[in-house]
Amino acid sequence: GLKKNDKSKKILFKYGENPNQKSYFIKSNSMSIIDGQIQGNKIGYNNILDISEGIACLNEFREPTCVIIKHNNPCGVASDTTVKKSFIKAYQADSLSAFGGVVLFNRRINKNLSLLLKKYFFEIIIAPDFDKNSIEVFETKKNLILITSKNINSNNKEFKTVASGILFQDKNDFKITRKSIKLVSSKKASFKIVEDLLFAFKVAKHVKSNAIVLANNKQTVGIGAGQMSR
């Protein structure tokens, strides 16, 4: 579990990435991932990594979107006219990898969606908000972690400890839009193809390089992450 050490403001975890590694969390904002938890098991080091990656990916999208994260990478992402449709597409994109994953939404979860989500095994579900009826549905799954994301802000700086020092960089907040792409072929792409291309680029930005994302109808149909050979 985790416990607060008031003296140092550290939130101690049971362990880090592996059981032999000690780990703790220090909040950089008044509202943290931990503060947003409303139900479920105590979250740990790996959970925080997955949630952070998921929120960053989800923030690329404005229309109803679902992102499913596994091992710090998106395994299924989809956008649609409703958040329920986006979940179904994101889950079907890679249902095997989605098992036990972190599911994130950029819209409120209602009872109808919660009844569907309850049928599957996920470790964490995150949304800007949950209506009262949906929370009642999830209450029967005591271990399921629910987190509200509406007040969780991302940092504008990133840093990583490395041999002999610390690397700092600005967060990659470049927004991918139609203005980002340029036609270089004689044949013009259809509106749908351009929309799918933009969707795939947004996902690829959050897949560990070298990254390949295949998409159709604003649904990932293949994601290749971290391959050594191009």
C-alpha positions in Angstrom: 0.0 0.0 0.0 1.0 3.6 0.3 1.3 5.9 3.3 2.0 9.6 3.7 5.1 10.7 5.4 4.1 14.2 6.6 7.7 15.2 7.4 9.0 15.0 3.9 5.6 15.1 1.9 6.6 11.9 0.3 3.9 9.3 -0.6 5.6 6.0 -0.1 4.6 3.0 -2.3 4.9 -0.6 -1.4 7.6 -1.0 -4.1 8.7 0.6 -7.4 8.9 -1.0 -10.9 10.0 -4.3 -9.3 9.4 -5.6 -5.7 13.1 -5.1 -4.8 13.0 -1.4 -5.6 11.9 1.2 -3.0 9.6 3.9 -4.4 7.8 7.1 -3.5 5.8 9.9 -5.1 6.0 13.7 -4.6 3.1 15.8 -5.8 3.9 18.7 -8.1 0.4 20.0 -8.3 -2.3 20.6 -5.7 -4.5 17.9 -7.3 -2.6 14.7 -8.1 -3.5 11.3 -9.6 -3.7 10.0 -6.0 -6.1 12.7 -4.9 -8.4 11.9 -7.8 -8.9 8.3 -6.7 -12.5 7.5 -5.6 -12.4 3.7 -5.2 -10.3 0.6 -5.4 -6.8 -0.8 -4.6 -3.9 1.3 -3.5 -2.2 2.6 -6.6 1.6 2.0 -7.1 4.6 3.1 -9.1 3.7 1.3 -12.4 0.1 2.5 -12.1 1.2 6.1 -12.0 3.4 5.6 -15.1 0.5 4.1 -17.0 -2.0 6.7 -15.9 0.4 9.6 -16.8 1.1 8.1 -20.3 -2.7 7.6 -20.8 -3.7 11.1 -19.9 -1.0 12.6 -22.2 -2.3 10.5 -25.1 -5.9 11.3 -24.4 -5.2 15.0 -24.3 -4.5 14.9 -28.0 -8.2 14.4 -28.8 -11.3 16.6 -28.6 -14.0 14.2 -29.8 -15.2 11.3 -27.6 -12.2 9.1 -27.2 -11.0 6.0 -25.3 -7.4 5.1 -24.7 -6.4 1.7 -23.3 -2.8 1.6 -21.9 -0.7 -1.5 -21.2 2.9 -1.4 -20.1 3.2 2.4 -20.7 2.0 2.1 -24.3 -1.4 2.5 -25.9 -2.7 -0.9 -27.0 -6.1 0.4 -28.3 -7.3 3.9 -29.1 -10.5 5.0 -30.8 -12.7 8.1 -31.3 -16.4 8.1 -32.2 -19.6 10.0 -31.8 -20.1 8.7 -28.3 -17.7 7.6 -25.6 -19.4 4.1 -25.4 -18.7 3.5 -29.2 -15.1 4.7 -28.7 -14.6 2.2 -25.9 -16.0 -0.7 -28.0 -13.7 0.2 -30.8 -10.6 0.7 -28.6 -11.2 -2.6 -26.8 -11.7 -4.5 -30.1 -8.5 -3.0 -31.4 -6.5 -5.4 -29.2 -8.8 -7.2 -26.7 -6.0 -9.5 -25.6 -3.6 -6.7 -24.5 -6.5 -4.7 -23.0 -7.0 -7.4 -20.3 -6.0 -5.9 -17.0 -5.2 -2.6 -18.6 -5.8 1.1 -17.8 -8.8 2.5 -19.6 -9.1 6.3 -20.0 -12.0 8.4 -21.3 -12.3 12.1 -22.1 -16.1 12.2 -21.3 -18.1 11.5 -18.2 -19.1 7.9 -17.5 -22.8 7.1 -17.1 -24.6 4.0 -15.8 -25.0 2.6 -19.3 -21.3 2.6 -20.0 -20.4 1.4 -16.5 -22.6 -1.7 -17.0 -20.6 -2.5 -20.1 -17.2 -1.8 -18.5 -18.1 -4.0 -15.5 -18.2 -7.1 -17.8 -14.4 -6.9 -18.4 -11.3 -7.1 -16.2 -9.5 -3.8 -16.1 -7.2 -2.5 -13.3 -8.0 1.2 -13.6 -10.7 3.3 -15.2 -10.2 7.0 -15.5 -12.7 9.7 -16.7 -13.2 13.4 -16.1 -16.2 12.4 -14.0 -18.5 9.5 -13.0 -22.2 10.0 -12.4 -23.6 8.7 -9.2 -25.3 5.7 -10.8 -22.1 4.5 -12.5 -20.2 4.6 -9.2 -22.9 2.4 -7.6 -22.4 -0.1 -10.5 -18.7 -0.2 -9.9 -18.9 -0.5 -6.1 -19.4 -4.3 -6.5 -15.9 -4.5 -8.0 -14.0 -3.4 -4.8 -10.5 -3.8 -6.3 -11.2 -1.7 -9.4 -9.5 1.6 -9.2 -11.6 4.6 -10.3 -9.9 8.0 -10.8 -11.4 11.4 -11.8 -9.1 13.3 -14.1 -10.8 16.7 -14.5 -8.4 18.5 -12.1 -5.2 16.6 -12.9 -2.8 18.9 -14.8 0.3 17.8 -16.7 3.8 19.3 -16.0 5.3 21.5 -18.7 8.8 20.2 -18.0 10.1 16.6 -18.2 13.2 15.3 -16.6 15.0 12.0 -16.3 17.9 10.9 -14.1 20.8 9.5 -16.2 24.4 8.5 -15.5 26.2 11.6 -14.2 23.2 14.0 -14.1 19.7 14.9 -14.9 18.2 15.6 -18.4 15.5 18.3 -18.7 13.3 19.1 -21.7 10.1 21.0 -22.5 7.0 18.8 -22.8 6.1 17.9 -26.4 2.9 19.9 -26.6 2.9 20.2 -30.4 -0.7 19.8 -31.6 -1.2 17.7 -34.7 -3.7 19.4 -37.1 -4.5 19.6 -40.8 -2.0 22.4 -41.0 0.7 20.0 -39.9 0.5 17.9 -43.1 1.5 18.8 -46.7 0.4 17.1 -49.9 3.4 16.0 -51.9 1.7 13.5 -54.2 -0.2 14.2 -57.4 -3.2 12.2 -56.1 -5.1 14.0 -53.4 -6.1 12.0 -50.3 -9.8 11.7 -49.3 -11.1 13.5 -46.3 -11.5 10.2 -44.5 -7.9 9.1 -45.1 -6.6 12.5 -43.9 -8.7 12.2 -40.7 -7.4 8.7 -40.1 -3.9 9.8 -40.8 -4.2 12.7 -38.2 -5.7 10.2 -35.7 -2.8 7.8 -36.2 -0.2 10.5 -35.9 -1.7 11.6 -32.5 -1.4 8.0 -31.2 2.1 7.5 -32.6 3.3 10.5 -30.7 2.6 8.5 -27.5 4.0 5.1 -28.6 7.6 4.4 -27.7 9.8 4.8 -30.8 10.3 3.4 -33.3 6.6 3.5 -33.6 4.2 2.3 -36.2 0.4 2.9 -36.0 -2.1 1.5 -38.4 -5.6 3.1 -38.2 -9.0 2.9 -39.9 -12.2 4.8 -39.0 -10.4 6.5 -36.1 -9.6 3.1 -34.6 -6.1 1.7 -34.1 -5.8 -1.7 -35.9 -2.1 -2.2 -35.2 0.5 -0.6 -32.9 4.1 -1.5 -33.1 6.2 0.0 -30.2 9.9 0.2 -29.4 11.3 -1.9 -32.3 15.1 -1.8 -32.6 15.0 -2.2 -36.4 13.2 0.2 -38.7 
